[in-house]
Amino acid sequence: MDTFGCTPKFLADNPKAAQAIATSYFETLEMIKSDPNKSYEIMGAGRQAVWNAIRGLGEVLALADKAANQKFFAGEHAQFSKEAADLLLELGIIKTVPDTSSIVDTRFIK
């Protein structure tokens, strides 16, 4: 899964909105788990083609719930970021390895 990205200024100015984004995401995952047909119908907004395309989304993608996010950002993220940065450096996409520990704010997933 991807991540939600917000600027530090947005997080500082809008902590309630940032928390609402995270909370809504986790509530959506719970709804997909408890009532997949209804959740996919809502996401498809009544369009049958869209509904059919996203139906079974949870069977294809690993949707990271709150516990999985907490685990990932407690340790796995640092290793993943190091490996990704090393690869990007080797490929010449970046010139220096950034300090990724300063760009992640996990307070909204606790």
Secondary structure, DSSP 8 states (H G I E B T S, - for coil): -------HHHHHH-HHHHHHHHHHHHHHHHHHHH-HHHHHHHHTTT-HHHHHHHTTHHHHS----HHHHHHIIIIIHHHHHHHHHHHHHHTTS-SS---GGGS---GGG-
